[in-house]
Amino acid sequence: MFAGLGKDLHAQVRFTYGLEWAYAGVFMDFHKFNYFSTDGVRVDDSLAKPVYKSTGQILANAGVNIGNHWAVSLYSGFSAIYEDRKVIPYSLRFTYFIKAYDQSGWKIFLDGGSAHSLAGSFNNKPLMIIKAGTGYRVPVYKDFCLDIFTALQFTSDHPVNIYDKFTHQPVPHQSLRYSSRYGVGLVFGCALAF
């Protein structure tokens, strides 16, 4: 009864890989810092403000298409989160193709993972990146497709190099008690899928 089931499922699983380029514009920045100032006073610094910061991303991916509508892929590459925060992200993306992965049509995706700082970046702790987005796929030739996409991106970070809000001097690491920074932005990009 189930003899042909494994064969059918295997025939519907196809390995895929690709490259993705994107521009990200961060438009909201939230932070909450708690530290001791140079005169021993405990300072609670929290702020939510609209900003505009331009960053870029280039990512490679490898994964599988499952059936005609689903894909699961691992992504990694290079990304800048803030002007002084350059990272190597690692994420898992789930994509649903409304028509089919090999046809022209819309897709939606959810992507989440971690990122680690490159040398010279201001913080060596990992951060979290989550994206939710949509895009349109255009088959170009056989298994080669072009995707155009947009996504909402959320980042969560714990910077270790921060500045005192009164003196604008660096806060010594031993004086830092709590540090969180969150960013929200829009990502626009294109991808090549094989």
Rosetta silent file (secondary structure, phi, psi, omega in degrees, C-alpha in Angstrom):
SEQUENCE: MFAGLGKDLHAQVRFTYGLEWAYAGVFMDFHKFNYFSTDGVRVDDSLAKPVYKSTGQILANAGVNIGNHWAVSLYSGFSAIYEDRKVIPYSLRFTYFIKAYDQSGWKIFLDGGSAHSLAGSFNNKPLMIIKAGTGYRVPVYKDFCLDIFTALQFTSDHPVNIYDKFTHQPVPHQSLRYSSRYGVGLVFGCALAF
SCORE:     score description
SCORE:     0.000 S_00000001
   1 L     0.000  -42.524 -178.014    0.000    0.000    0.000 S_00000001
   2 L   -99.310   11.141 -174.784    2.816    2.442    0.921 S_00000001
   3 L   -61.646  -39.476 -177.575    5.336    1.043   -1.562 S_00000001
   4 L   -88.086   -8.966 -175.639    5.009    3.960   -3.994 S_00000001
   5 H   -63.745  -47.120  179.798    4.682    6.692   -1.346 S_00000001
   6 H   -62.231  -38.456  178.839    8.423    7.059   -0.696 S_00000001
   7 H   -65.028  -43.598  179.268    9.161    7.148   -4.426 S_00000001
   8 H   -63.696  -43.208  179.840    6.563    9.886   -5.013 S_00000001
   9 H   -64.633  -42.832  179.346    7.868   11.973   -2.101 S_00000001
  10 H   -61.496  -38.228 -179.846   11.475   11.542   -3.274 S_00000001
  11 H   -68.194  -22.754 -178.217   10.482   12.667   -6.777 S_00000001
  12 L   -94.973   -1.466  177.567    8.948   15.824   -5.305 S_00000001
  13 E  -102.248  120.414 -177.824   12.010   16.829   -3.260 S_00000001
  14 E  -129.511  132.146  177.929   14.535   18.835   -5.270 S_00000001
  15 E   -73.230  143.868 -178.264   17.743   20.454   -4.058 S_00000001
  16 E  -140.854  157.198  176.247   18.081   24.159   -4.770 S_00000001
  17 E  -151.953  165.871 -178.291   20.656   26.911   -4.239 S_00000001
  18 E  -175.303 -179.133  177.109   20.991   30.585   -5.011 S_00000001
  19 E  -128.977  146.753 -177.392   22.344   34.080   -4.377 S_00000001
  20 E  -138.098  132.971  174.993   20.519   37.075   -2.925 S_00000001
  21 E  -118.782  139.174 -178.227   21.347   40.804   -2.912 S_00000001
  22 E  -150.743  152.314  170.602   19.372   43.265   -0.827 S_00000001
  23 E  -108.074  134.083  177.823   19.194   46.835    0.420 S_00000001
  24 E  -122.298  130.499  175.820   17.893   47.334    3.972 S_00000001
  25 E  -113.604  109.548  178.253   16.649   50.623    5.351 S_00000001
  26 E   -79.289  125.673 -176.670   16.357   50.691    9.154 S_00000001
  27 E  -117.871  -10.037  174.759   13.587   53.120   10.145 S_00000001
  28 E  -135.823  136.492 -179.092   13.076   52.473   13.895 S_00000001
  29 E  -131.182  124.467  178.626   15.727   52.108   16.585 S_00000001
  30 E  -121.160  139.068  171.981   14.976   51.132   20.178 S_00000001
  31 E  -144.640  154.178  174.745   17.496   50.747   22.980 S_00000001
  32 E  -141.861  114.066 -179.216   17.539   50.134   26.709 S_00000001
  33 E  -121.730  144.756  174.626   20.832   50.479   28.600 S_00000001
  34 E  -136.394  125.375 -174.510   21.551   50.316   32.321 S_00000001
  35 E  -156.859  168.054  173.443   24.990   51.212   33.664 S_00000001
  36 E   -97.039  129.888  178.293   26.938   53.022   36.388 S_00000001
  37 L   -75.249  174.614 -177.460   28.216   56.470   35.456 S_00000001
  38 L   -63.763  -24.335  177.972   31.753   57.642   36.296 S_00000001
  39 L   -96.590   14.593  172.909   30.472   59.206   39.559 S_00000001
  40 L    86.682    4.972  179.631   28.778   55.939   40.650 S_00000001
  41 L   -86.174  134.482  177.898   25.167   56.838   39.797 S_00000001
  42 E   -78.850  127.455 -175.630   23.087   54.095   38.202 S_00000001
  43 E  -114.191  131.789  173.978   21.697   55.332   34.863 S_00000001
  44 E  -110.800  112.911 -175.218   18.711   53.894   33.028 S_00000001
  45 E  -117.243  111.080  176.834   18.819   55.004   29.377 S_00000001
  46 E  -134.423  142.196 -175.812   15.948   53.951   27.118 S_00000001
  47 E  -157.479  137.893  170.648   14.819   55.508   23.866 S_00000001
  48 E  -121.570  123.047 -176.063   12.639   54.655   20.872 S_00000001
  49 E  -145.726  145.634  171.908   13.202   56.902   17.878 S_00000001
  50 E   -73.535  137.919  179.617   12.611   56.987   14.145 S_00000001
  51 E  -138.680  177.065  167.143   15.878   56.923   12.225 S_00000001
  52 E  -143.323  113.808  179.883   17.034   56.193    8.719 S_00000001
  53 E  -129.935  129.242  179.513   20.080   54.009    8.215 S_00000001
  54 E   -96.003  132.987  176.346   21.028   52.326    4.947 S_00000001
  55 E  -139.315  173.787  179.733   22.681   48.917    4.962 S_00000001
  56 E  -136.131  163.761  179.701   23.228   46.061    2.533 S_00000001
  57 E  -142.822  143.241  167.501   23.169   42.285    2.414 S_00000001
  58 E  -137.532  123.378 -172.690   24.566   39.580    0.160 S_00000001
  59 E  -132.044  147.360  171.039   23.569   36.014    0.981 S_00000001
  60 E  -112.433  153.095 -179.818   24.007   32.538   -0.470 S_00000001
  61 E  -142.820  157.327  173.440   21.544   29.733    0.188 S_00000001
  62 E  -146.178  140.895 -178.144   21.070   26.014   -0.189 S_00000001
  63 E  -172.247 -158.465  179.938   17.973   23.999    0.525 S_00000001
  64 E  -134.452  143.320  167.346   15.201   21.784   -0.790 S_00000001
  65 E   -92.385  127.827 -178.156   11.912   22.324   -2.572 S_00000001
  66 E  -111.186  117.128 -174.846    9.302   20.012   -1.021 S_00000001
  67 L    66.343 -150.029 -178.681    6.409   19.188   -3.320 S_00000001
  68 L   -98.075  -13.461 -168.939    5.366   22.050   -5.605 S_00000001
  69 L  -119.660  -18.550 -172.670    4.781   24.798   -3.048 S_00000001
  70 E  -111.844  147.086  172.497    7.250   24.617   -0.134 S_00000001
  71 E  -141.003  142.359  175.190   10.961   25.335    0.213 S_00000001
  72 E  -127.366  124.620 -174.890   13.280   25.166    3.219 S_00000001
  73 E  -138.817  150.496  171.957   16.715   26.788    2.872 S_00000001
  74 E   -99.677  134.870 -178.019   19.778   27.738    4.924 S_00000001
  75 E  -121.188  143.302  172.096   21.152   31.252    4.311 S_00000001
  76 E  -157.892  161.931  179.625   24.513   32.819    5.118 S_00000001
  77 E   163.815 -127.581 -178.554   26.718   35.599    3.803 S_00000001
  78 E  -134.220  138.547  177.673   27.403   39.215    4.756 S_00000001
  79 E  -148.860  147.688  170.959   25.099   41.832    6.239 S_00000001
  80 E  -111.211  125.379 -177.865   25.393   45.241    7.861 S_00000001
  81 E   -91.649  -47.252  172.659   22.814   45.818   10.598 S_00000001
  82 E  -127.701  178.310 -178.662   23.888   49.331   11.603 S_00000001
  83 L   -61.644  -26.914 -178.084   26.645   51.540   10.264 S_00000001
  84 L  -117.829   22.725 -176.866   29.090   50.012   12.776 S_00000001
  85 E  -132.866   91.905 -179.332   27.651   46.472   13.032 S_00000001
  86 E  -106.139  130.332 -169.994   28.807   44.145   10.259 S_00000001
  87 E  -136.872  164.142  168.318   27.895   40.487   10.672 S_00000001
  88 E  -107.873  108.636 -178.363   27.807   37.031    9.134 S_00000001
  89 E   -86.209  152.787  173.072   24.186   35.859    9.434 S_00000001
  90 E  -133.377  119.990 -176.610   22.986   32.243    9.618 S_00000001
  91 E  -144.898  161.622  176.279   19.274   31.685    9.122 S_00000001
  92 E  -115.042  128.088 -177.514   16.618   29.165    8.177 S_00000001
  93 E  -119.200  131.698  173.126   13.942   30.303    5.700 S_00000001
  94 E  -107.131  125.895 -177.461   10.554   28.712    5.028 S_00000001
  95 E  -124.662  137.464  174.596    8.977   29.772    1.718 S_00000001
  96 E  -117.298  121.773  177.754    5.524   29.069    0.319 S_00000001
  97 E   -94.756  120.702 -172.757    5.003   29.503   -3.443 S_00000001
  98 L   -64.717  -41.914  174.951    1.342   30.278   -4.133 S_00000001
  99 L   -87.468  -75.435  176.202    1.349   28.690   -7.620 S_00000001
 100 L  -166.428  157.621 -174.466    4.436   26.467   -7.640 S_00000001
 101 L   -65.091  -21.556 -178.349    8.158   26.982   -7.146 S_00000001
 102 L  -105.324   17.278  179.538    8.844   26.598  -10.904 S_00000001
 103 L  -122.914  158.318  173.936    6.073   28.937  -12.137 S_00000001
 104 L   -65.644  132.099  178.466    5.656   32.708  -12.315 S_00000001
 105 E   162.954  176.983 -176.190    3.870   33.882   -9.200 S_00000001
 106 E   -81.306  153.993  174.348    3.905   35.219   -5.685 S_00000001
 107 E  -137.635  158.317  171.857    5.651   33.728   -2.691 S_00000001
 108 E  -129.798  151.408 -178.016    5.678   34.445    1.046 S_00000001
 109 E  -149.533  157.647  174.783    8.471   33.607    3.478 S_00000001
 110 E  -133.169  132.550 -170.406    9.564   33.647    7.100 S_00000001
 111 E  -136.255  133.660  177.641   13.249   33.710    7.980 S_00000001
 112 E  -151.126  147.755  178.102   14.978   33.596   11.359 S_00000001
 113 E   176.386 -161.421 -176.127   18.416   33.049   12.784 S_00000001
 114 E  -118.860  170.546  177.058   21.528   34.430   14.413 S_00000001
 115 E  -147.641  148.261 -179.620   24.487   36.513   13.281 S_00000001
 116 E  -123.111  142.728 -174.711   28.080   36.874   14.435 S_00000001
 117 E   -67.896  146.084  169.302   30.267   39.963   14.210 S_00000001
 118 L   -82.871  161.645  177.864   33.064   40.411   11.738 S_00000001
 119 L   -58.460  135.729  179.233   36.461   41.583   12.993 S_00000001
 120 L    92.922  -12.595  176.614   36.397   45.276   13.785 S_00000001
 121 L   -74.321  155.679 -167.804   32.666   45.374   14.485 S_00000001
 122 L   -76.332   -8.132 -175.698   31.809   46.980   17.820 S_00000001
 123 L  -143.065  129.342 -179.584   30.276   43.915   19.496 S_00000001
 124 L   -92.361   -3.263  178.473   31.396   40.295   19.515 S_00000001
 125 L   -78.786  147.549  177.285   28.126   38.916   20.902 S_00000001
 126 L   -71.051  158.015  175.641   25.690   37.255   18.455 S_00000001
 127 E  -126.699  171.956 -179.093   22.430   38.925   17.571 S_00000001
 128 E  -112.062  139.565  176.596   19.039   37.723   16.301 S_00000001
 129 E  -130.007  131.049  176.404   17.499   38.569   12.904 S_00000001
 130 E  -128.253  136.426  176.821   13.914   37.785   11.825 S_00000001
 131 E  -130.464  143.014  170.683   12.378   38.574    8.418 S_00000001
 132 E  -133.597  128.436 -174.678    8.846   38.158    7.068 S_00000001
 133 E  -157.997 -174.405  179.406    8.207   39.011    3.464 S_00000001
 134 E  -141.669  162.084  179.339    6.774   38.434    0.050 S_00000001
 135 E  -163.929  178.231  179.885    8.128   38.329   -3.459 S_00000001
 136 E  -129.110  130.760 -179.015    7.493   37.425   -7.059 S_00000001
 137 E  -103.838  135.825  176.102    9.260   34.636   -8.944 S_00000001
 138 E  -124.637  112.574  173.934    9.933   34.667  -12.694 S_00000001
 139 E   -65.665  133.571 -178.367   11.321   31.484  -14.310 S_00000001
 140 E  -103.083  -50.749 -179.439   14.050   32.451  -16.779 S_00000001
 141 E  -159.300  120.413 -179.223   15.334   29.162  -18.209 S_00000001
 142 L    51.090 -116.823 -177.768   14.712   25.595  -17.023 S_00000001
 143 L   -90.029    6.967 -178.127   15.538   25.543  -13.271 S_00000001
 144 E   -93.996  122.951 -177.630   16.946   29.109  -13.269 S_00000001
 145 E  -130.199  154.049  174.329   14.593   31.711  -11.709 S_00000001
 146 E  -114.662  129.575  178.353   14.725   35.390  -10.763 S_00000001
 147 E  -115.764  137.506  169.464   13.000   36.562   -7.583 S_00000001
 148 E  -114.325  134.389 -173.828   12.155   40.135   -6.584 S_00000001
 149 E  -147.334  163.744  171.009   11.198   40.511   -2.913 S_00000001
 150 E  -140.932  151.409 -178.130   10.548   42.794    0.037 S_00000001
 151 E  -151.748  154.454  169.653   10.516   41.995    3.741 S_00000001
 152 E   -93.933  128.742 -176.082   10.083   43.513    7.167 S_00000001
 153 E  -117.683  135.172  177.053   13.215   42.870    9.244 S_00000001
 154 E  -121.415  131.660  177.002   13.570   42.847   13.037 S_00000001
 155 E  -123.246  144.103  177.017   16.956   42.697   14.791 S_00000001
 156 E  -127.473  124.575 -172.088   17.750   42.171   18.465 S_00000001
 157 E  -133.851  162.088  176.627   21.231   43.017   19.712 S_00000001
 158 L  -133.394   77.026 -175.729   23.159   43.385   23.004 S_00000001
 159 L   -65.196  144.320  177.544   25.894   45.965   22.383 S_00000001
 160 L  -102.919  -19.882  176.405   28.837   46.100   24.777 S_00000001
 161 L  -103.714  102.246  178.354   30.248   49.432   23.576 S_00000001
 162 L  -126.442  171.136 -176.942   27.770   52.160   24.490 S_00000001
 163 E  -120.023  141.204  176.636   28.059   55.842   25.404 S_00000001
 164 L   -61.865  130.780 -175.334   26.942   57.668   28.534 S_00000001
 165 L   -72.077  -15.252  178.965   23.898   59.755   27.635 S_00000001
 166 L   -96.837  -46.172 -176.362   25.126   62.710   29.757 S_00000001
 167 L   -94.463  -16.928 -177.103   28.880   62.812   29.146 S_00000001
 168 L    61.993   21.619  176.059   28.861   61.069   25.704 S_00000001
 169 L   -97.200  154.518  178.119   31.950   59.148   26.841 S_00000001
 170 E   -60.061  139.265  176.028   32.285   55.349   26.429 S_00000001
 171 L   -85.311  124.099  177.945   30.822   53.357   29.339 S_00000001
 172 L   -58.283  142.310 -176.478   33.451   50.945   30.742 S_00000001
 173 H   -57.253  -36.420 -178.617   32.409   47.314   30.192 S_00000001
 174 H   -70.187  -15.689  178.910   32.581   46.580   33.927 S_00000001
 175 H   -92.815   -8.520 -177.632   30.033   49.380   34.558 S_00000001
 176 E   -82.781  126.965 -179.762   27.470   48.011   32.089 S_00000001
 177 E  -106.511  -35.123 -177.850   24.599   46.101   33.719 S_00000001
 178 E  -151.566  140.464 -177.817   22.057   45.688   30.911 S_00000001
 179 E  -152.527  118.226  174.359   22.144   46.382   27.195 S_00000001
 180 E  -139.295  141.801  177.334   19.551   45.748   24.464 S_00000001
 181 E  -140.174  132.969 -178.225   19.083   47.332   21.062 S_00000001
 182 E  -125.661  143.750  177.804   16.314   46.581   18.564 S_00000001
 183 E  -133.308  145.395  176.137   15.916   47.700   14.981 S_00000001
 184 E  -126.320  132.418 -178.626   13.057   47.523   12.490 S_00000001
 185 E  -151.332  172.810  175.906   13.602   48.004    8.784 S_00000001
 186 E  -110.981  137.680  179.948   12.460   47.201    5.264 S_00000001
 187 E  -113.855  132.468  175.590   14.496   44.986    2.945 S_00000001
 188 E  -126.096  131.085 -178.403   14.288   45.202   -0.868 S_00000001
 189 E  -163.750 -177.469  175.663   16.188   42.814   -3.054 S_00000001
 190 E  -136.220  157.183 -177.248   16.532   40.312   -5.852 S_00000001
 191 E  -142.243  149.916  171.821   17.680   36.712   -5.911 S_00000001
 192 E  -109.300  127.823 -178.607   18.860   34.120   -8.392 S_00000001
 193 E  -121.683  138.278 -179.531   17.605   30.596   -7.738 S_00000001
 194 L  -123.864    0.000    0.000   18.811   27.385   -9.376 S_00000001
